[in-house]
Amino acid sequence: MAEALAMREAMADAKHCSITNVWFRTDSQELARAINSKTLSVELFGVLMDIEFLSSSFDFCFVSFISRDSNVAADLLAKSALHVSAPVLY
């Protein structure tokens, strides 16, 4: 659930910044699969519907799985965001 909420927030931030081409990476294989296959799980239904709606606002939107071992930059960014009060786009 946390990954899906973070994805929704990242998409909303990108849309707010008028970014038109986006590539989101997640270390949640289940989330990437759910978004790309448009499979809506019961527990994530509302969040996934929001993600689908937000993704349609981009000219190009790609969501891919990345292993945690390859996701060091995002991990460091997420940990540093815990200590920052203003939103940050990477």
N, C-alpha and C positions, 0 to 999 in steps of 0.2 A: 504494500500500500504506500509506503514512504517513497519508493522509487516512482510510482505513478503520480503521486502528488508533486514530486520534484520535477517530473517531466512536464506536467501541466503548467507549473509555474514558469519553467524555462521557456515553454512555447508562448505563454502569455507575455513574458518579458521581451522575447524576440519580436513578437507582433507589435507590442507597444513601441519598440525602437524602429519600426518600419523595415525590419530585415525581411527580405523576400525569399532568399535561398538559405535553407538551413539543413544541417546534418547533425542529428542528435545521436549520441552514443550512450548506451546504458550497460551496466554490468549485470542487469537482470535479463536473462535470456527469456524468461516467461513474459516479461513486459514487452520486450521487442517483438516477440512472436504474437502477442495479443494485439499490439498496435498494427503490425504489418498484415496480419491475417483478418483484421477487423472482427476478431473473436471477442465477444464481450462476456467476461466472467461476471457472475452475480455480485460478488463482493466489490468489484471495481467498476461496475456498470456506469455509474454517473461520471466518474473520473475519466474513464475511457471514452465516453461520449463527448466530454469536454475536449479531450485530446484530439479526437477525430474532427470535431468542429474547428478547433484552432489550426490543425494541420492543413485544413482546406483553405486557409487564408494565405498560405505561402505559395509562391510560384513553384518552388521545389522544396520538398520536405522528405527527408530520409531518416529513418530510425534504424540503427544497427546495434547489434550486441558486440560488446568488447569485453574480453576477459579481465578479471580484476588485476591480474599480473601486468596487463598492458594498459591499465587504467590509472597509472600512478598520478598523472597530472590532475585528473578529475578528483581523485581521492584527496590529494593535497589541497585542492581548491575547496572541496566540501568541508574539510577540517578547518581551513582558515576562515571560511564563511561563518563558522560558529562564533567567531570573535568579532565580526563586522556587523554594524547595524544597518549600513546602506547596502542595497542590492548591487551585485557585481555580475557583469556579463563576460564570459570567456569565450 
